[in-house]
């Protein structure tokens, strides 16, 4: 299937044909890539679906081994995240890295108000001003102070409050929104990070405008793929519990329903009357790439277009 294609259980996503001893050695590495990358993209898609029109950024680089960070963040982006934090990952997907000021910056400068002013003075004007407001003070008072200091230049305030100090976090968000709006700062957005997943996103949506999601995406459960022999020399054969024979996967353009049929079976129209497309496409033939390999941005749009056909179940 083209990268970014949504799939269901028991639908083949990759077919390898050839002499078994030529490709058997790659089974473990191929599975490792498919299982983890698909798990990351799936979790990112769930977070993006839960967020709706709100932005979701991948903040999970510090939760993974640095050697696989670009792979994980690329798949977080493909799955629906609007940006990534690590420069090398951003370079891989052809985007600019996304981030805000850090707690360490505020701690080393020695105060939130001083940091807001220093950040605004030093950082490139093209970088949106997002003030981190939970280092020393109560979030709602720090949010108001950030708005007073930066005025119209303040794009958002970020709440990264540790879970040990959160209490009723939804109530904190409500208070921050109220205090900002009361003083005429309706344009300041609320950016939430720290322990966020699709369930928290659904809970915080009434007040949050954007999310930074870390561990939930970078440590996403893998998709449990397996490689199985289903045909030998044209004869359908498979182990117990698996359906033998080469297969095609069809998807209706209109109702998005998917069917699996044996290779060679005539492709009929969907029961709704829509045209069924074959999802499995040739990618490599005799060592040469023969299929399309689009850029990450195009794959992400492909994913988002498909997600519009689905309803998220939490």
C-alpha positions as YAML, in Angstrom:
chain: A
units: angstrom
residues:
- id: 1
  name: UNK
  ca: [0.00, 0.00, 0.00]
- id: 2
  name: UNK
  ca: [1.24, 3.55, -0.63]
- id: 3
  name: UNK
  ca: [2.74, 5.02, 2.53]
- id: 4
  name: UNK
  ca: [0.06, 6.65, 4.67]
- id: 5
  name: UNK
  ca: [-2.76, 4.35, 3.57]
- id: 6
  name: UNK
  ca: [-5.24, 3.50, 6.32]
- id: 7
  name: UNK
  ca: [-5.69, -0.22, 6.80]
- id: 8
  name: UNK
  ca: [-7.66, -2.71, 8.93]
- id: 9
  name: UNK
  ca: [-6.76, -6.04, 10.57]
- id: 10
  name: UNK
  ca: [-6.02, -8.91, 8.19]
- id: 11
  name: UNK
  ca: [-5.44, -6.61, 5.23]
- id: 12
  name: UNK
  ca: [-2.03, -7.16, 3.58]
- id: 13
  name: UNK
  ca: [-0.06, -3.91, 3.40]
- id: 14
  name: UNK
  ca: [3.04, -5.32, 1.68]
- id: 15
  name: UNK
  ca: [3.67, -8.25, -0.62]
- id: 16
  name: UNK
  ca: [7.15, -9.60, -1.28]
- id: 17
  name: UNK
  ca: [7.62, -12.05, -4.15]
- id: 18
  name: UNK
  ca: [10.82, -13.87, -5.07]
- id: 19
  name: UNK
  ca: [13.18, -16.59, -3.89]
- id: 20
  name: UNK
  ca: [12.58, -16.97, -0.17]
- id: 21
  name: UNK
  ca: [16.29, -17.19, 0.73]
- id: 22
  name: UNK
  ca: [16.89, -13.86, -1.04]
- id: 23
  name: UNK
  ca: [14.55, -11.89, 1.25]
- id: 24
  name: UNK
  ca: [14.04, -13.97, 4.41]
- id: 25
  name: UNK
  ca: [17.04, -12.29, 6.08]
- id: 26
  name: UNK
  ca: [15.21, -8.94, 5.91]
- id: 27
  name: UNK
  ca: [12.06, -10.14, 7.68]
- id: 28
  name: UNK
  ca: [13.02, -8.87, 11.14]
- id: 29
  name: UNK
  ca: [14.19, -5.45, 9.99]
- id: 30
  name: UNK
  ca: [11.19, -4.90, 7.72]
- id: 31
  name: UNK
  ca: [8.80, -5.87, 10.49]
- id: 32
  name: UNK
  ca: [10.61, -3.64, 12.98]
- id: 33
  name: UNK
  ca: [10.22, -0.63, 10.71]
- id: 34
  name: UNK
  ca: [6.61, -1.33, 9.73]
- id: 35
  name: UNK
  ca: [5.44, -2.15, 13.27]
- id: 36
  name: UNK
  ca: [6.96, 0.86, 15.05]
- id: 37
  name: UNK
  ca: [6.47, 3.45, 12.31]
- id: 38
  name: UNK
  ca: [2.83, 2.45, 11.85]
- id: 39
  name: UNK
  ca: [2.23, 2.57, 15.61]
- id: 40
  name: UNK
  ca: [3.64, 6.10, 15.83]
- id: 41
  name: UNK
  ca: [1.63, 7.30, 12.83]
- id: 42
  name: UNK
  ca: [-1.53, 5.71, 14.21]
- id: 43
  name: UNK
  ca: [-1.19, 7.42, 17.59]
- id: 44
  name: UNK
  ca: [-0.45, 10.75, 15.92]
- id: 45
  name: UNK
  ca: [-3.56, 10.31, 13.77]
- id: 46
  name: UNK
  ca: [-5.69, 9.64, 16.85]
- id: 47
  name: UNK
  ca: [-4.35, 12.77, 18.54]
- id: 48
  name: UNK
  ca: [-4.96, 14.87, 15.43]
- id: 49
  name: UNK
  ca: [-8.49, 13.52, 15.04]
- id: 50
  name: UNK
  ca: [-9.23, 14.31, 18.69]
- id: 51
  name: UNK
  ca: [-7.83, 17.85, 18.29]
- id: 52
  name: UNK
  ca: [-9.90, 18.68, 15.21]
- id: 53
  name: UNK
  ca: [-8.77, 22.04, 13.80]
- id: 54
  name: UNK
  ca: [-6.35, 22.62, 16.71]
- id: 55
  name: UNK
  ca: [-2.62, 22.23, 16.10]
- id: 56
  name: UNK
  ca: [-0.76, 19.16, 17.38]
- id: 57
  name: UNK
  ca: [3.05, 19.13, 17.59]
- id: 58
  name: UNK
  ca: [5.39, 16.21, 18.19]
- id: 59
  name: UNK
  ca: [7.34, 16.88, 21.41]
- id: 60
  name: UNK
  ca: [8.54, 13.35, 22.11]
- id: 61
  name: UNK
  ca: [12.19, 13.43, 20.98]
- id: 62
  name: UNK
  ca: [13.51, 13.28, 24.56]
- id: 63
  name: UNK
  ca: [11.58, 10.05, 25.12]
- id: 64
  name: UNK
  ca: [13.35, 8.02, 22.46]
- id: 65
  name: UNK
  ca: [16.85, 6.97, 21.44]
- id: 66
  name: UNK
  ca: [18.39, 9.75, 19.33]
- id: 67
  name: UNK
  ca: [19.30, 7.37, 16.52]
- id: 68
  name: UNK
  ca: [15.62, 6.78, 15.71]
- id: 69
  name: UNK
  ca: [14.31, 10.27, 16.47]
- id: 70
  name: UNK
  ca: [14.03, 11.34, 12.79]
- id: 71
  name: UNK
  ca: [12.15, 8.15, 11.88]
- id: 72
  name: UNK
  ca: [9.71, 8.53, 14.76]
- id: 73
  name: UNK
  ca: [9.07, 12.22, 14.20]
- id: 74
  name: UNK
  ca: [8.69, 11.77, 10.45]
- id: 75
  name: UNK
  ca: [5.93, 9.25, 11.10]
- id: 76
  name: UNK
  ca: [4.36, 11.48, 13.74]
- id: 77
  name: UNK
  ca: [4.17, 14.18, 11.07]
- id: 78
  name: UNK
  ca: [2.83, 11.81, 8.43]
- id: 79
  name: UNK
  ca: [0.19, 10.62, 10.90]
- id: 80
  name: UNK
  ca: [-1.14, 14.14, 11.33]
- id: 81
  name: UNK
  ca: [1.10, 16.18, 13.62]
- id: 82
  name: UNK
  ca: [1.47, 19.75, 12.39]
- id: 83
  name: UNK
  ca: [5.17, 20.01, 13.19]
- id: 84
  name: UNK
  ca: [8.15, 18.50, 15.04]
- id: 85
  name: UNK
  ca: [10.63, 19.95, 17.49]
- id: 86
  name: UNK
  ca: [14.00, 18.49, 16.46]
- id: 87
  name: UNK
  ca: [15.90, 20.30, 13.65]
- id: 88
  name: UNK
  ca: [17.15, 17.08, 12.04]
- id: 89
  name: UNK
  ca: [13.63, 15.66, 12.00]
- id: 90
  name: UNK
  ca: [12.23, 18.88, 10.56]
- id: 91
  name: UNK
  ca: [14.88, 18.80, 7.84]
- id: 92
  name: UNK
  ca: [13.84, 15.26, 6.93]
- id: 93
  name: UNK
  ca: [10.20, 16.27, 6.38]
- id: 94
  name: UNK
  ca: [11.02, 19.59, 4.72]
- id: 95
  name: UNK
  ca: [9.59, 21.76, 7.49]
- id: 96
  name: UNK
  ca: [10.95, 24.19, 10.08]
- id: 97
  name: UNK
  ca: [11.26, 22.93, 13.68]
- id: 98
  name: UNK
  ca: [8.63, 24.09, 16.16]
- id: 99
  name: UNK
  ca: [9.24, 24.99, 19.81]
- id: 100
  name: UNK
  ca: [8.74, 27.49, 22.62]
- id: 101
  name: UNK
  ca: [10.88, 28.96, 25.37]
- id: 102
  name: UNK
  ca: [12.01, 26.43, 27.97]
- id: 103
  name: UNK
  ca: [11.83, 26.21, 31.75]
- id: 104
  name: UNK
  ca: [15.64, 26.21, 31.78]
- id: 105
  name: UNK
  ca: [15.68, 29.61, 30.07]
- id: 106
  name: UNK
  ca: [13.37, 31.07, 32.71]
- id: 107
  name: UNK
  ca: [15.33, 29.47, 35.55]
- id: 108
  name: UNK
  ca: [18.72, 30.70, 34.34]
- id: 109
  name: UNK
  ca: [17.47, 34.23, 33.67]
- id: 110
  name: UNK
  ca: [15.78, 34.20, 37.05]
- id: 111
  name: UNK
  ca: [12.21, 35.32, 36.38]
- id: 112
  name: UNK
  ca: [9.29, 34.93, 34.01]
- id: 113
  name: UNK
  ca: [8.75, 38.59, 33.19]
- id: 114
  name: UNK
  ca: [12.46, 39.14, 32.51]
- id: 115
  name: UNK
  ca: [12.50, 36.06, 30.27]
- id: 116
  name: UNK
  ca: [9.47, 37.20, 28.28]
- id: 117
  name: UNK
  ca: [11.23, 40.50, 27.56]
- id: 118
  name: UNK
  ca: [14.61, 38.89, 26.74]
- id: 119
  name: UNK
  ca: [13.04, 36.30, 24.43]
- id: 120
  name: UNK
  ca: [11.13, 38.99, 22.58]
- id: 121
  name: UNK
  ca: [14.26, 41.14, 22.23]
- id: 122
  name: UNK
  ca: [16.60, 38.41, 21.00]
- id: 123
  name: UNK
  ca: [14.62, 35.81, 19.05]
- id: 124
  name: UNK
  ca: [13.88, 36.26, 15.33]
- id: 125
  name: UNK
  ca: [10.60, 38.16, 14.87]
- id: 126
  name: UNK
  ca: [9.34, 35.40, 12.57]
- id: 127
  name: UNK
  ca: [9.21, 33.04, 15.59]
- id: 128
  name: UNK
  ca: [5.80, 33.22, 17.25]
- id: 129
  name: UNK
  ca: [5.96, 34.41, 20.85]
- id: 130
  name: UNK
  ca: [4.72, 31.60, 23.08]
- id: 131
  name: UNK
  ca: [5.26, 32.37, 26.77]
- id: 132
  name: UNK
  ca: [5.79, 29.48, 29.19]
- id: 133
  name: UNK
  ca: [3.78, 30.44, 32.28]
- id: 134
  name: UNK
  ca: [4.13, 27.74, 34.94]
- id: 135
  name: UNK
  ca: [7.75, 27.94, 36.16]
- id: 136
  name: UNK
  ca: [7.38, 30.06, 39.30]
- id: 137
  name: UNK
  ca: [3.87, 31.51, 39.52]
- id: 138
  name: UNK
  ca: [0.21, 30.64, 39.31]
- id: 139
  name: UNK
  ca: [-0.70, 30.07, 35.67]
- id: 140
  name: UNK
  ca: [-3.46, 32.65, 35.39]
- id: 141
  name: UNK
  ca: [-1.40, 35.46, 36.94]
- id: 142
  name: UNK
  ca: [1.62, 34.56, 34.79]
- id: 143
  name: UNK
  ca: [-0.58, 34.49, 31.68]
- id: 144
  name: UNK
  ca: [-1.87, 37.99, 32.39]
- id: 145
  name: UNK
  ca: [1.68, 39.22, 33.05]
- id: 146
  name: UNK
  ca: [2.90, 37.74, 29.75]
- id: 147
  name: UNK
  ca: [0.08, 39.51, 27.91]
- id: 148
  name: UNK
  ca: [0.88, 42.79, 29.65]
- id: 149
  name: UNK
  ca: [4.58, 42.51, 28.79]
- id: 150
  name: UNK
  ca: [4.27, 41.41, 25.15]
- id: 151
  name: UNK
  ca: [0.88, 42.86, 24.23]
- id: 152
  name: UNK
  ca: [-0.15, 42.19, 20.63]
- id: 153
  name: UNK
  ca: [3.16, 40.38, 20.01]
- id: 154
  name: UNK
  ca: [2.10, 37.52, 22.31]
- id: 155
  name: UNK
  ca: [0.78, 34.65, 20.22]
- id: 156
  name: UNK
  ca: [0.09, 32.10, 22.96]
- id: 157
  name: UNK
  ca: [0.84, 31.02, 26.50]
- id: 158
  name: UNK
  ca: [2.01, 27.49, 27.16]
- id: 159
  name: UNK
  ca: [0.97, 25.44, 30.18]
- id: 160
  name: UNK
  ca: [3.36, 22.58, 30.89]
- id: 161
  name: UNK
  ca: [2.40, 22.21, 34.55]
- id: 162
  name: UNK
  ca: [3.68, 18.96, 36.13]
- id: 163
  name: UNK
  ca: [0.95, 16.45, 36.94]
- id: 164
  name: UNK
  ca: [2.02, 16.56, 40.60]
- id: 165
  name: UNK
  ca: [0.86, 20.22, 40.74]
- id: 166
  name: UNK
  ca: [-2.00, 20.25, 38.30]
- id: 167
  name: UNK
  ca: [-5.06, 19.41, 40.37]
- id: 168
  name: UNK
  ca: [-8.04, 20.13, 38.13]
- id: 169
  name: UNK
  ca: [-6.16, 21.13, 34.99]
- id: 170
  name: UNK
  ca: [-9.31, 21.81, 32.98]
- id: 171
  name: UNK
  ca: [-10.30, 24.32, 35.66]
- id: 172
  name: UNK
  ca: [-6.88, 25.96, 35.43]
- id: 173
  name: UNK
  ca: [-7.32, 26.35, 31.66]
- id: 174
  name: UNK
  ca: [-10.77, 27.82, 32.21]
- id: 175
  name: UNK
  ca: [-9.38, 30.35, 34.69]
- id: 176
  name: UNK
  ca: [-6.53, 31.38, 32.38]
- id: 177
  name: UNK
  ca: [-8.93, 31.85, 29.46]
- id: 178
  name: UNK
  ca: [-11.33, 33.89, 31.61]
- id: 179
  name: UNK
  ca: [-8.64, 36.20, 33.00]
- id: 180
  name: UNK
  ca: [-7.13, 36.85, 29.58]
- id: 181
  name: UNK
  ca: [-10.48, 37.50, 27.92]
- id: 182
  name: UNK
  ca: [-11.61, 39.74, 30.76]
- id: 183
  name: UNK
  ca: [-8.65, 42.04, 30.10]
- id: 184
  name: UNK
  ca: [-9.04, 42.12, 26.32]
- id: 185
  name: UNK
  ca: [-6.49, 39.44, 25.42]
- id: 186
  name: UNK
  ca: [-8.91, 37.18, 23.55]
- id: 187
  name: UNK
  ca: [-6.34, 36.76, 20.77]
- id: 188
  name: UNK
  ca: [-3.85, 34.94, 23.04]
- id: 189
  name: UNK
  ca: [-4.05, 31.20, 22.47]
- id: 190
  name: UNK
  ca: [-3.61, 28.43, 25.05]
- id: 191
  name: UNK
  ca: [-0.93, 25.85, 24.23]
- id: 192
  name: UNK
  ca: [-0.95, 22.73, 26.44]
- id: 193
  name: UNK
  ca: [1.80, 20.12, 26.84]
- id: 194
  name: UNK
  ca: [2.91, 17.47, 29.32]
- id: 195
  name: UNK
  ca: [1.22, 14.05, 29.60]
- id: 196
  name: UNK
  ca: [-1.06, 14.71, 26.64]
- id: 197
  name: UNK
  ca: [-2.76, 11.98, 24.59]
- id: 198
  name: UNK
  ca: [-5.99, 11.76, 22.57]
- id: 199
  name: UNK
  ca: [-8.07, 11.34, 25.73]
- id: 200
  name: UNK
  ca: [-6.62, 14.47, 27.36]
- id: 201
  name: UNK
  ca: [-7.00, 16.37, 24.11]
- id: 202
  name: UNK
  ca: [-10.72, 15.57, 24.02]
- id: 203
  name: UNK
  ca: [-11.00, 16.74, 27.64]
- id: 204
  name: UNK
  ca: [-9.08, 20.01, 27.14]
- id: 205
  name: UNK
  ca: [-10.55, 21.00, 23.77]
- id: 206
  name: UNK
  ca: [-13.08, 23.46, 25.25]
- id: 207
  name: UNK
  ca: [-10.18, 25.80, 26.19]
- id: 208
  name: UNK
  ca: [-6.95, 24.61, 24.54]
- id: 209
  name: UNK
  ca: [-5.94, 25.85, 21.09]
- id: 210
  name: UNK
  ca: [-2.87, 23.66, 20.47]
- id: 211
  name: UNK
  ca: [-1.05, 20.68, 21.96]
- id: 212
  name: UNK
  ca: [2.48, 19.41, 22.34]
- id: 213
  name: UNK
  ca: [2.33, 15.61, 22.51]
- id: 214
  name: UNK
  ca: [5.42, 13.70, 23.58]
- id: 215
  name: UNK
  ca: [5.48, 10.25, 25.19]
- id: 216
  name: UNK
  ca: [2.06, 9.17, 23.92]
- id: 217
  name: UNK
  ca: [3.31, 9.36, 20.33]
- id: 218
  name: UNK
  ca: [6.99, 8.50, 20.67]
- id: 219
  name: UNK
  ca: [6.17, 5.49, 22.88]
- id: 220
  name: UNK
  ca: [3.09, 4.47, 20.92]
- id: 221
  name: UNK
  ca: [2.10, 0.79, 20.91]
- id: 222
  name: UNK
  ca: [3.42, -0.95, 17.82]
- id: 223
  name: UNK
  ca: [1.11, -2.34, 15.18]
- id: 224
  name: UNK
  ca: [1.51, -6.11, 15.41]
- id: 225
  name: UNK
  ca: [2.35, -7.03, 11.82]
- id: 226
  name: UNK
  ca: [3.68, -10.44, 10.78]
- id: 227
  name: UNK
  ca: [5.26, -11.75, 7.59]
- id: 228
  name: UNK
  ca: [3.61, -14.96, 6.38]
- id: 229
  name: UNK
  ca: [4.14, -17.23, 3.41]
- id: 230
  name: UNK
  ca: [0.77, -17.50, 1.64]
- id: 231
  name: UNK
  ca: [1.79, -18.91, -1.75]
- id: 232
  name: UNK
  ca: [4.63, -21.10, -3.09]
- id: 233
  name: UNK
  ca: [5.22, -21.55, -6.82]
- id: 234
  name: UNK
  ca: [1.66, -20.42, -7.52]
- id: 235
  name: UNK
  ca: [0.09, -22.80, -4.98]
- id: 236
  name: UNK
  ca: [-1.92, -21.20, -2.19]
- id: 237
  name: UNK
  ca: [-0.58, -22.32, 1.20]
- id: 238
  name: UNK
  ca: [-0.39, -20.79, 4.68]
- id: 239
  name: UNK
  ca: [0.00, -21.82, 8.31]
- id: 240
  name: UNK
  ca: [-3.01, -22.31, 10.58]
- id: 241
  name: UNK
  ca: [-4.87, -19.10, 11.36]
- id: 242
  name: UNK
  ca: [-3.80, -17.38, 8.13]
- id: 243
  name: UNK
  ca: [-5.69, -17.11, 4.85]
- id: 244
  name: UNK
  ca: [-3.66, -18.55, 1.98]
- id: 245
  name: UNK
  ca: [-3.14, -17.16, -1.49]
- id: 246
  name: UNK
  ca: [-2.09, -13.80, -2.92]
- id: 247
  name: UNK
  ca: [-4.59, -11.05, -2.24]
- id: 248
  name: UNK
  ca: [-5.72, -7.66, -3.45]
- id: 249
  name: UNK
  ca: [-7.16, -4.98, -1.17]
- id: 250
  name: UNK
  ca: [-9.94, -2.85, -2.64]
- id: 251
  name: UNK
  ca: [-11.39, 0.40, -1.29]
- id: 252
  name: UNK
  ca: [-14.51, 2.22, -2.44]
- id: 253
  name: UNK
  ca: [-13.96, 5.83, -3.45]
- id: 254
  name: UNK
  ca: [-17.45, 6.80, -2.26]
- id: 255
  name: UNK
  ca: [-18.21, 4.95, 0.99]
- id: 256
  name: UNK
  ca: [-14.57, 4.07, 1.92]
- id: 257
  name: UNK
  ca: [-15.44, 0.44, 2.65]
- id: 258
  name: UNK
  ca: [-12.57, -2.03, 2.14]
- id: 259
  name: UNK
  ca: [-12.60, -5.59, 0.78]
- id: 260
  name: UNK
  ca: [-9.90, -8.25, 0.46]
- id: 261
  name: UNK
  ca: [-10.19, -10.56, -2.58]
- id: 262
  name: UNK
  ca: [-7.92, -13.22, -4.13]
- id: 263
  name: UNK
  ca: [-5.55, -12.03, -6.85]
- id: 264
  name: UNK
  ca: [-7.12, -12.73, -10.23]
- id: 265
  name: UNK
  ca: [-10.67, -12.21, -9.00]
- id: 266
  name: UNK
  ca: [-12.56, -9.66, -11.08]
- id: 267
  name: UNK
  ca: [-12.83, -6.26, -9.42]
- id: 268
  name: UNK
  ca: [-16.51, -5.41, -9.14]
- id: 269
  name: UNK
  ca: [-18.17, -2.16, -8.14]
- id: 270
  name: UNK
  ca: [-18.97, -1.58, -4.48]
- id: 271
  name: UNK
  ca: [-22.43, -2.47, -3.19]
- id: 272
  name: UNK
  ca: [-23.04, 1.30, -2.89]
- id: 273
  name: UNK
  ca: [-22.32, 1.63, -6.62]
- id: 274
  name: UNK
  ca: [-18.94, 3.31, -6.15]
- id: 275
  name: UNK
  ca: [-15.71, 2.39, -7.95]
- id: 276
  name: UNK
  ca: [-13.33, 0.08, -6.07]
- id: 277
  name: UNK
  ca: [-9.62, 0.98, -6.24]
- id: 278
  name: UNK
  ca: [-6.81, -1.55, -5.77]
- id: 279
  name: UNK
  ca: [-4.68, -0.32, -2.85]
- id: 280
  name: UNK
  ca: [-1.61, -2.50, -3.35]
- id: 281
  name: UNK
  ca: [0.77, -0.89, -5.87]
- id: 282
  name: UNK
  ca: [4.14, -2.01, -7.24]
- id: 283
  name: UNK
  ca: [6.99, -0.19, -5.49]
- id: 284
  name: UNK
  ca: [10.17, -2.18, -6.29]
- id: 285
  name: UNK
  ca: [10.64, -4.58, -9.19]
- id: 286
  name: UNK
  ca: [13.92, -6.45, -9.83]
- id: 287
  name: UNK
  ca: [15.80, -4.07, -7.56]
- id: 288
  name: UNK
  ca: [14.50, -0.84, -9.12]
- id: 289
  name: UNK
  ca: [12.03, 1.61, -7.58]
- id: 290
  name: UNK
  ca: [9.08, 1.75, -9.96]
- id: 291
  name: UNK
  ca: [6.47, 3.34, -7.69]
- id: 292
  name: UNK
  ca: [5.86, 6.90, -6.53]
- id: 293
  name: UNK
  ca: [7.68, 8.05, -3.36]
- id: 294
  name: UNK
  ca: [6.04, 11.37, -2.43]
- id: 295
  name: UNK
  ca: [7.39, 13.93, 0.03]
- id: 296
  name: UNK
  ca: [6.28, 13.76, 3.67]
- id: 297
  name: UNK
  ca: [3.89, 16.69, 3.27]
- id: 298
  name: UNK
  ca: [1.96, 14.97, 0.48]
- id: 299
  name: UNK
  ca: [1.75, 11.76, 2.50]
- id: 300
  name: UNK
  ca: [0.40, 13.72, 5.47]
- id: 301
  name: UNK
  ca: [-2.31, 15.30, 3.33]
- id: 302
  name: UNK
  ca: [-3.18, 11.84, 2.00]
- id: 303
  name: UNK
  ca: [-3.58, 10.62, 5.59]
- id: 304
  name: UNK
  ca: [-5.69, 13.60, 6.67]
- id: 305
  name: UNK
  ca: [-8.01, 13.18, 3.68]
- id: 306
  name: UNK
  ca: [-8.62, 9.56, 4.66]
- id: 307
  name: UNK
  ca: [-9.18, 10.40, 8.33]
- id: 308
  name: UNK
  ca: [-12.15, 12.53, 7.32]
- id: 309
  name: UNK
  ca: [-13.99, 9.28, 6.56]
- id: 310
  name: UNK
  ca: [-13.50, 7.96, 10.10]
- id: 311
  name: UNK
  ca: [-14.95, 8.64, 13.54]
- id: 312
  name: UNK
  ca: [-12.57, 8.51, 16.50]
- id: 313
  name: UNK
  ca: [-13.56, 6.13, 19.28]
- id: 314
  name: UNK
  ca: [-12.05, 6.92, 22.69]
...
